[in-house]
Amino acid sequence: MQKYLFLFIFLGYTLLSSSQNKVFTHQDSIRGSITKERIWWDLLHYKLDLKIDSKNKYISGSNTIRYKVLKNYQVIQIDLQKPLKIIKVLQNNKNLSFTLDGYSYFIKLKENQKKGNINEITVFYEGNPLESLNPPWSGGFTWSKDENGNDFIATTCQGNGASIWWPIKDHMYDEPDNGISMKITIPKGLTNVSNGKLKGIIENPADSTKTYHWEVVNPINNYGVNVNIGDYVHFSEKYNGLNGELDCNYYVLSYNLEKAKIQFKQVPKMLEAFEYWFGPYPFYEDDYKLVEVPYLGMEHQSSITYGNGYQNGYLGQDFSRTGIGLKFDYIIIHESGHEWFANNITYKDVADMWIHESFTTYSETLYLDYHYGTEVANSYVVGTRGLIKNDKPIIGIYNVNNKGSSDMYFKGANIIHTLRQMINDDKKFRNILIGINKQFYHQTVTTQQIEDYLSRETKMDLKPFFNQYLRGIKIPVLEYKMKRSKIKYRFKNIVKGFSIPIKVMVNHEERWLKPRKRWKRLKTSLNSTFEIDSNFYIITSKLN
């Protein structure tokens, strides 16, 4: 039974790969490319004002979009997915006309858009938003009830796009430089938790509602914005981190308070480990939050959502099959790791989603390394290889909103682990991870930028390495023969130019080899022993 439960859990990850044979549409291109109606303006700030009618599963409100003009153009693209609809758009109190192509609205601006000007439009919208059938892997609203019959509501939107519930510039390349202000109006008696700091709560006696005002001052990726509503209780603590005092706030259902106080003790341990490996938490100004939700969890920026049942592992299971994965709460550690890789450093195109998931999945190993030692951590990451499928490349197809294989998780972590072995210097490896979070602080990036940075900092030509592991599905095979006082070895199943250093033990002494496509020889003594370090993600084959 446990085997089938584990397989069921893993199905959530395989959903990421469902587009392997997808035929791309006109809408995919509009959503996935930087169109001429997007590129001419730089997003500065969102001001979202939203009322949620849980009884009728209906939302209505507006989003004021502030932007800087980069070049003169008169049409702006804003996305909002059906069944929601834009009812009007205003600029300087003037109604603007628009046309609809799929779920992209092309709005004709009346004002002259002069380069350098800072302008705003306000988009009003309403409707019954799409309901999520399988959060967080499907987007939309989750309308549920807690054990006491209270409304328990949340949004998820990574796969479908944030335009599934609010009108935005729905492409990851451009984040609001100055963050977002959110005013969320909900039924009285419940609590709303969203991103950033809580600035105030307004009572609305006329319709028995309350408005919660949340403010994010840092750039934020669009799927990182969220709304959570429930019968929450709140507790908090201060974490003394690298950049001073960090407010850590926790919102959980009232009847889970005592369990949460115990389970969430892992948060300071997580922050200590990740600040050691990655540098300061990237959003001190916006706080850190962990918020209970009616689904597994998600990396919403400064508002991490949690639904792992107050237990270690992934719903009580261990992806590594070693037992080590039960030493930590997967959702607390993994989703918080995304604050560095996904929310601080964000992909420009979803095809490069591996940047988020590979580094973050490896953050689990680094958490274990910090608290339990390198040997335990190594066993964990090597143990996850049993879930690698090698069905298609980790990098997806660009400009059509297409993500690559779900191997971006466990294969991706093993790629980073292999690179760490190649560097063979944990101080240097750590400095590289800290440096990458400095170099690309609060930025959107491409795979090429990450490759170039790693090649420069490691002083290695990593192009063949990434071609092998990210752009193909072949795993290098290290073949070797032992005869008398010689060991012959070579790589097979490799791309052009691939060659990495491999650590081996010859007669229980450490040696480094650099296999290539052609056979190479190593002189040794008669009846030698030969072991290949299992921390390298390769296949070994002994030939007669």
ROFI-61735 format. One record per residue: x negated, y, z negated of N, C-alpha, C, O in turn. Coordinates in steps of 0.05 Angstrom, whole numbers, plus 5000, padded with zeros to 4 digits. Each point is the difference from the previous one (the first is absolute). Layout:
residues N
XYZXYZXYZXYZ...
end
This chain:
residues 544
498449765000501650245000498350255000500650205014497249804970498250234999498950075027499750235007499649565009498950045027502050175017499150185014503449754985502050145016500550284990500650185016499349854957500350274989497850185010500450235007497149674993497750155008500350075030499450235008501549585008500450065029502150215004499750175017502449834966502250205003498950274993500650205014497749824965498850264993498350115023500150235005498449595007498250095021501550095025498850145017503749784987501550085023500250305002500250115022499850034955500150295001497750125015500350205014497449684984497650095014500249945030499150155017502049614989500149935029501950175015499850025025502150124962501750185014498550225014500950115020496749954970498450215012499149915028499250185016500949564990498949905026502249955020499549895021503050184973502249925016500050125028501649925017496750284988500150145025497949895020499350145019499849624976497849895017500750005029498450075017504149854990500849995028502050225008501649975018498450254967501950215004499650145027497750055008504550015005500050175024500550294990502050054988496150125018500250284990501950175017500149975024501350204962502150165012499250305002497950084989503850075024499650295002500050114972498450184994503449734988500250104973497449944984499150164984499749605021497449944988497950205007498450084983501650015042498050195009500550284987498250134992504449955007500650254987499250004971498950204990501749584996499449984972497049984996498950134982499749715034497349934994497850185012497749964993503050225024498050175013500250294990502050094989495850065014500050284993500950155024498550085018504149974983501350125024499350305002499050124981501649995041499550295004501850174982499450234995502849654996501850144982499149984971501250124982496749725013498849984973497350144998499550124979498949865041497250084998499650304997497950084990504150085018499650295000500350134972499550244997501549604983500450124973498849824979500049765001499050384978498849874977501950014976500850224992499949554998501849984977498850114975497849914992503550274994499050134976501549914975498849944979503950055022501549944976502849915007501250095020499949724963502849935002501450094975498950004978503650095025501750054977502649855004501850095016498449694971502349815004502150054978499450004976503050055032502350044982502149805007501250015021499249794961501649775007502049934979499349994976503249975032502149914981500749715007500449935023499749904956500549725004502749924987500350034975501549885041502649904991500049705000500449875020498950024956499749714999502649845004499949785010502350344982502649865003500649945029500949795007498550415010500649965029497549945016500249985025497549984962497549945013499450215022499449935023500950324969499950225019498050214990499750044976498850075042498150214993500450255018500949975023498450264966500250255016498050204989499450004976499650165041498150204990498550145023501050015023496750094970498450155020497049964994499249934978499250115043497150004997499050255014500350045024498450134960498750245012497149935006498549914983500750135042497449915010498350255006500750155019497249894966498250225005497649905017499049794995500350375025497949915018498350235010500950234999496749715010498350205013499849955029499749775009500650445007500049975029497149985010498350174994501149615020497349955010499750105029497950085008504349915007500150115027502950065007501849884989498650305029502750095007501649785012499149875020503250084968501949795011502750064988500250124979501949795035502750084991501749764991502350044992496749725010501649764992498649854979497649945002503949994977498849864977501549734997502449995002496149804993501249734997500349934970498050014985504449935007500649914973501649735003501749985017497649834966501249735003501949954977499550074977502849805029501949914980501549775012501250025022498849764964501149755011503049974994500950074978500549815041502849954997500449794978498249834996504150174990502450165005500050294988502050145002495749944987499850284991500050195025499249915021501750334975500050195022499450284991500750084977497950075040499650284995502450155008501149975022499950214960502450155006499450285008501650125015496250004976499150265011497150054992498949874982499950315033497250084995499950315001501150125018497749994961499850294998497150095000498249874989501350365025497450144997500750304998501250115018498050014959500750284995503050055002500950205012500649614977502950014999501449995027502350065003496249855017501149975027500349705006498149854995504250085016500449725008498349935024499850165019499049614981498349905022501449775013501349834988498450155038501149785016498049775001497650054997503449715007498249775001501249785017502449995005495949845005500849765015498949764985498150024985503249755020499349764986499149795020501349945019496349944975499049785016499349774981498050024985503749785014499749794980500650114973502350084994495849934988500450134974498150244997499550094978499550015045498350244999501650245010501249995022498950224962501450245006497950205011498050064987502650055037498350205012501450274998502050065013496950114969501450244992498750245015497650044999504150125014499150235015499950244981502050084988495650045009499550224982500550265015499250045023502250154964500650265012497750204995499450165017499449824960497850184993497549945016499549775006499050445001497549965014498049874981499450114979499549665028498249854983497150095007498849885018500250324968497350105005497949854985500449944976497549995037497849864987499150144975499550245000500349604978499250114974502250074982499650034976502950005035502350074983500849774983499649775007501550294970501249804982503050045000501050214992500549585017502950025003501349774985498749824990504050205009501649794987502549945016501050185014499949584985502749935009501349844977498649864985504050165013501549844981501949825015501750085016498149664978501549795014502149894980499349904979503250125028502249904983501049735012500249975024500349844958500749745009501849864980500350094977500949685032501849854982500649735012499349945023501949894961500949745010499549784980499050044978501849725030499549764985497449885010499949885021497950144963497449905009500049705003501649864987496650045030499749725003499349874973498450104985502849675010499449854976497849815005499849875021498450104960497749825003501049714994501249954979498249875039500849724997497949844985500649794988496950315012497849854987497950204991497749995011502950184970498050194991497749864986500449804986497150295017499250245014499349965030499150195013501349564997499149945028502050105020499350025024503150054968501850135018500850274987500250024976500250185041500450274990502950074995501849875010498650334974502650104995500550044970498250004984504450045010500850024972500749734989501149835013498150124962500949774985502150104980499350154981503249765022502150084982500649754983501349815009497950194966500449774983500950084972500350244994500149574989500850054972498149864982498949795006500650334970498349874981501749804983502449975006496449914974501549804984502350114985501849864991498250405005502250134985502150125019501950144990497849825036501950105019499650285009501650125013496150004979499350275009498850005028498849805008501650425006498750035026497049974998498850114981500049755037497149965001499350025030500449825015498450414992499850085028497150075006498650114984500549825041497350075008499850025030501749895015496350254994499450025029497449855006498150004984501849885040497549895011500050065030502150015012495550044999500050085028497449965015499750115021498449734968497449995014500349895028498950125019502449664984500149875027501850165019499250045023503150054968501950145017499450295005500850125020497750004961499550295002501850154981502349934995496650294995501550164980502550135013501850084985498249955041502450115013502449824997502250075010497549714977502349824995501850134979502349924997496650284987501750124980499750304997501650134986496550005028499950295000498650105026498449855011502350394998499050105026497250114996499550184984498649715032497250074997498549995026501149925021496450154978498049955021499049714995498249964984503149855029499549724992497749875015500449825016497350294979497549885010497950044978499950224988498449585008498250014977497650195003498750064980500850035044497650165004500050274986497950114994504549995000500250274989501649994974502349934999496450144979501250014974500450294991498550185009503549884975500450284990497650084983499649894978498950305031497650094986500650084971498349954982504050175014500750114973502249834986501350104983498949655026501849824985503050045006500750085022500949854958502949995004501450084974499149934978503050225025501850064978502649845004501150005022499849864957502349835003502150074978499450004977503050075032502250044982502149795006501350005021499049814960501749765005502350024980499750004976502750025035502550024984501349724999500549885020500150034955501049734996502350024979500350204987501249585011502149994979498950044972497949894994503550254989499350044973499949734985501549825006496650164975499749754985497849825011499349814987499650265036497749855011497650195001500250244995497549645013497550165002498949955028499949785010499150445002498549985025497150034995499150174984499349655028497150024999498950005028500649835016497850384991498850025026497150074996498949974979499850125042497150055000499350254986501650194998495949824992498950244988500950064972500749814985499350445008500850094973502950084998501150125019500249824959502750094996500050294991498850074980502450105036500050294995502550104985499950214987502349635014502350084985502449835007500049855020502150164963502549865004502250204997500250154980501649865039502350195000502649844997500549825015501150264966502749884996501950145019500150255002501649595011502050115018502849924990501149805010500050344971502649924988502349995019501949854995498050305026502350025019500649725012502349945005495649915001500549745012498649774985499749785010499650274964498949794983497549875012499749765001498550415008497549915011497650144987500450194985497349705020497550134991498050015023500049825017498550404984498050035021497249994987499350154982499149665028497249974991498250135020500149955024498150214966498150155017497249884996498850034979500149855042497349885000498250155019500950095021496649954972498150155017497449855004498849924980500450055045497449885008498450235012500950135018496749914972498350215011497949905019498950165016500549584984498149895018501349915026502449965001496050005021501149885024501149724993499049874982503250055032501249754994501049875026501150145017498349604986501049875025503049964998501149984978500150005046503050025000501349754987502150034987496849735016501349774987499450004970501349844985496850325005499450024972502150154984500049994975501850165038502150154986502249814993500949845016500150184959502249814992502050134981499550204987502849665012502150074981500749754984500449795012499650234962500749774982502050114980499650214988502649645008502150094983500949764982500449785010499750274964500949794982500450104972499850234994500949584989500450064971497249974987499549824985498850385022497249984992499650114972501350194991496749694995498850124977497150065007498949885018499950314968497450105008498149984976500650064977496949855029497850024981497550085015499949975025498150124961497750115014497549974983500149934977497650125036497450014986498150175016500550075023497350014965498050155013497649825005499149854983499850175042497649855006497750195004500250195016497749784970497650175002498249895023498449824995501950305028498749895024497750185009499150184986499949765037497750145011500650305005498150164998504349905008500850285005501550134977501550195004498349694972501350124977502349834991500049755002502150384988502349864989502149965021500950185013499949574990502049925020502549914986499949834982502450305025502549924988501049755014500349995024500349804960501149755010502849974989500449994976501650015042502849994992501249745009499549915023502249974960501349755007503050024996501050104980500449825041502950005000501149725004499449885021502050014959501049735002502949994991500950184986500549605022502749974990500049974970498149894988503950224999500150024971499549744986498649994979502449795032499749744986497349875005499549784989498950345028497349885005497750164987497749955005503150244977498050184989497749854986497750055004503049764978497949874985498249835017497649994996503549875024498449855018498150185016497749935005503450305003498350195016497750114984497850035010502750024964497950114984497649814997497750084997502949665005497949804999498749975027497550015003504149955018498949945027498550245012498049965014502950284980498850235012497450094987498850195007500449654972497350054989497849955021497750074996503049795026498149965021499450255016498050015014503650194984499650255015497350134993498450065018501050004956497450114994497749835009497950105009502449634989497949825009499650025030497749995010504550045005499950045029498550265006498250005017502650224970498850265006497050004994498450125014500949754964497149984993498449865021497950085008503249695001498649845021499850155026497950015013504450104996500050135026498650265001498850075021501250084957498350255000497149925001498350155010501049634978497249905002499249935029497950085009503949785004499349905027500550215022498650015020503550154977500950175022499750304995500250165018499249924957499950284993502650094988501849844995498550424999502350104985502649935013500350005024501749954959502849985009500650245018499450234991501749745032500250225019502250214995500150205015501649754965502350184998500550094970502249984990495750114998500250094972502250224997501450004980498850175040502050224998502949905001501850144991498649625020502749905004500749774980502149895002496050044981500449794980500049725012499949975025500249844958500449725008502649904987500550054976501249825040502549884990500249715008499249925022502149934961500849735006503049994994500950064978500749865043502950034998501349735007499549885021502250024961501449755005502150045022501450205001498749605017501850015023501349725004499049804989503150195027501449745005498749835023501449845012496050204993498649845019497149964989499450104979498949775036497449924990498250234992498749994979501150215039498250234994498850115025500149885021498750364977499050155023498250224991500250094977498049995041497950204993500850295004498450165010504049914983500850285003498250184984499549964976499450255037497950164989500950144974502050144999496449824980500550114973502649904988500950114980500349695033502649904991500249705007501849915014496249944977499849715006502549864990500850034977500549815040502349864991499449714992498249885011503450024970499349754987502549834997502050094989497849655019502149814996499049724998501349815011496550154976498649744999500949834976498749804994503450294992501049834978498450004975500349824983497950385013498450024976498449744995500149884978498650035043498449764999497550045017499950165018498149684976497550015016500449855026501949855004496250195015500249875026501950155017500950224994499849655028502050115019502649844996500249775009501750354976502349854991499349744985501349805003496550224982499149774985498249815015499349794989500150275036498449825016497250125005499650244998498549595010497350085004499249945029499949775008499650445008499349965028497549845004499649885021498650134960497449865003500249704993498149855007504050074981500349724991497849914981499549764997499250434989497949944982500850044971498749914981503650225014500850084974499050284992501050124982497149985034498850264993502050235006500050204986501749765034501950215007502150044978501650195002498549644977501850044978498850164977501250034979496350075026498750174980501050295002499450164982502149915039500950285003502850005013500749815014500750414982502550055013499550105028499050235004501749615016499350065028501150285008498550155013503949914980501350255009498650244987499550205014499949794961498650224987497350055013499350235006499249564998497350035010500050065030498850205009502549645007500050045029501250265008498850165015503749894976501350255010498650254990500050205013498849784963498550244991497450035015499150235004499749555005497750025017500550165026498250135011504349874997500750165024499850304996500050155019499949944956499650284995497450105013499850235008498349604993497450065013500149945030499250165017501849604990500149915028502849975009501349794996499850425016502750035011501050284994501050135018498749954956501050264993497850225000500650225009497049724982497850185004498949995028500050205015499249564994499149955027502349865015500849784992500350355028502449905014499449975029498750165013502449624999499649965029501550215016502150094992496849985031501450185018502149855016502250105005497149655003501849835016500449744985498049884989504450025010500649754985498449765010499749804986499350225038498349785011497649964982498849784999500450434986497649994982500949954971498650094982503649785014501049954973498049834983500250004976498049865037498049854985498450174981499249914979500550355028498550184982501450014973498650014979504049995021501550004975499849734986499249984976501449815039500549744987497449844994499949864980498250165037497549854996498550104975499349844983500350425016498650114977501649974975498849944979503850095022501649984976500249714990499949954976500449865043499949724991497449934988499849854980498050275030497449954988499850144973498349924983503350295012499950134974500749814978499150034977502649775029500649794980497549864991499549954976498849985043497449874994498250184984498749914981501350355025498350194986501050044971498550044982504249965015501150024973499149764983499150034978501049735034499149764986497050024994499149924979499450175041497150024996499350184976498349944984503150295014499550194979500649894973498550044980503849815018500949914973499249714994499949934976499649905044499549724995497449905011499349774995499450395021497449915011500149925029502149945011495650075002499849965029500849715008501349965021497849854963500649725007503049945001501049875019500450234962503049974999501250145024501749895014497450364992501150155022499449865027501849995017495949914986499349865025501849765004501049955023499549904956501749765002502850085009501349865016499750374974502650105007500250065030501849905014496450274996500350085028499549775019501449985021496749844973499649775017502449825000500749875020500750114957502449844997502350095018501749845006498350425001502350105016499749925029501950055016495949834992499649945029502049795010500549995024500649864958502049805009502550125011501649865013498850404984502450135010499450165026501850135011495749864999499450135025500949845024499649765001501850375017501249865023498450025025500049825017498550404987498550055025501949965024499249865020503150264979502049975022499750225021500749955023498450284969499650225018498250214987499549984976499450215039498150194989501350174977502450054999495850034983500950174977500850275010501850124988496949995032500750265011502349975020499949825017502150354980502349985018499650165026497750065008504550005005499950155025500650294994502050064986496450125025500250284994502350145015500849925022500250294965501950195012502849895005501650125013499049644975502749895003501149914973501849834999497050274979501049934973499849704995502049884992495750005014499649714998497849944981497750095003502949754976498049914981498949735008501349855015496350094976498749755007500949774982502150014987496349785012500749764986500050054970498650174989503149674996500050014971497349904989499650024975498749885042497349934990498450244991497949984988503350265016498750244990499749994970498350144988503349704998499849964971497649824993497950104992502549645011498049824989497549975018497849974990502650025036497650005018498650274997497550014999504050204999498850274997498350014975497850115000503349784977498450014975497549845003497950074989502249705025497749845004498050125019497649954999503350225020498250165016498450194983497650025003503850134980498650194982498149854982497850094994503149674996498349844983497549915014497850014989502549925036497649925016498150235004497649974998503650275008498350245003498550054974497650085001503749894977498650044974497649814997497950084990502449675019497849814998497750085019497749984993503150125030497950095020498450234988497650025004503850164982498650234988498149904978497850114997503149694988498449874980498950204979497749974990503950225003499250204980502650134990501150185013499949734964502550104991500050304992502150135002495749974990499850294995500550155026501550205001497249715020500450135027502949965009501250195011499849574986502849945009501950184985501850115013497949924961501750184985499850295009502050135003495649965002499650285010501350045027501150225005499049575011501350025026503050034996501350165014499949694968502950024994500750274988502050125008496449974974500450274989499750215022501650195001496449785015499450195021502350015021500650225010500649564996502149995021502450154990501450135015499149864958502350154989499450304998501850165000495649914999499350285001500050115029501150215006497849635012499750085028502850055013500350195015501649644978502650015012502250084980502349915003497050244977501850084979502550145011499850205014502549694981502650115008500150035030501250205010497749615005500050025029501449765013500249794988500650255037500849785017497749925018498550185009501149564996497649915013500649785021502249905001495850045015500149785019498149784992498250044984502249735028498149784996497250095008498049934986501750215036497450085009498550184980497649974996503950204991498750174979499049824977497850054989503849765003499149824978497749835009498149974984502049925040497749845010497550175001497849914991502450335020497650175002498850074973497650004996504250064985499050064973498649764988497850034989503349735013498849764988497449945014498149924987501850105039497549955015497850194991497749924996503050345001498050194992499049954972497650024995504249934987499249974972498649744994498349984982502449815033498649744996497549985016498349834996501450365024497749995019500149745015497949885006504550035002500349765016501850085024501850174998497849705024501850035023502349804995499849765006502550354985502249834992502149975022502149884996497350225028502049985021500649715007502449935001495649905003500649715006501449874976501849835004497550254972501349884976503050065000501649824996499150435009502850075000501549905025502349934999496250055023501349885024500749714994502149905009496149964977500549724994502449964981501749845005498350324974502049944979502650165002502149904992497850345020502450175002501549975027502450015001496049965020501250015027500349725013501049985022498249824964500349735010501049814978500450084977499949675030501049804981498049774996500549814986497150215026498049794998498450054974499250224994500449564991498450024976497249885007499949785011498050364983497349895006499549734988500749954977498249875039499249744991497049984998498650045020500449914957497149964996499449705003500549854981498350075041499249725004497149974991498450185003501149594985497249954992499449705001501749834997495850115008498949735001497649984982498450194998501449604988497649954982498649755010501149785001496350275006498549775009497150034991498650195006500649624978497350004988499550264985501450074981496750095029499350244985500950265015498850214997503549765018501050235014503150014997501449804998499550455001502950055000500550175025498950225002502849685016500850165023502850124994501749864989498750385020502650134994500750205022498250115013504449944990500950205019502950074994501449854986499650375025502850084999501449915026498950035021503549864976501849955022502650154995500550104977501149925043502750124998499850294992501450104983496750045030499550284993500350185025499949915022500650354972500150205021497250095008498149934986501750215036497450095009498650184979501250194989496349745006498450164982500349944970498750124984503149695009500549954972497749854987499149795010499950324968498049874984500050144973499650244998500849604980499950124974498049834983499749775004499150364976498349854982501649824982502250084990496849685005501449814983498149904978497749945005503450064971498449904977500349694998502349904999495549964999500149714997498149934977498450164990501949595001498249894980498649765012501249815008496150214994498449785011498349904977498450144988502149605005498749894977500550174975498250034984504250075014500950164977498750274997500050134979498749955043498850275001501550175020500749915022499850354971501550175017498450085025497750084998503649905025498850095025502250155016502449954997496750235020501850145018499449935029497750025009504449905005499849945029501650205016502050114990497249935034501750175018500549845026498650035020503449794979500649835023501050175024501150214997498449685026500950125025501349785017500549784991500150295034501349815017498149775007500949775003496650295000498049795007499049874974499950124979499249635024498949864978497550144988498350095015501649924959497650094986499149784981501549824993495950194999498949794984498850114974499050224999501349624980498950064974498349764991501049784997496550274998498249794991500449974970500350194985499849555006500449944972498649744994498549895017501950014960498749744992501849775007502450035007496549734991501649765005502349974980499750084977502549825032502349944983501050254985500649994976499550235038500850254988503050004995501549865012499350314968502850064996500650275013498350175001504249855009500850255014502950064993501849845006498650394982502750094993500550285011498250174999504149885011500850265011501950144981501949884991497550375002501650154981502950025010500550105022501349824962502949995007501350285001502350025008496350184982501150275000500150135027501350215003497449685017500150105027502449865014500449764999501250415015502449895013499249885027500350135021498649634978499249855024500849714996500749924978499249935043500449714999497349875004498450095016501049714968497449865003500549725011502049874994496250045023500249745013497249875001498250105014501549684972497549855001500149795022501949845002496250185016499849815023498049784994498150044985502449735027498149784997497650045018498249845000
end
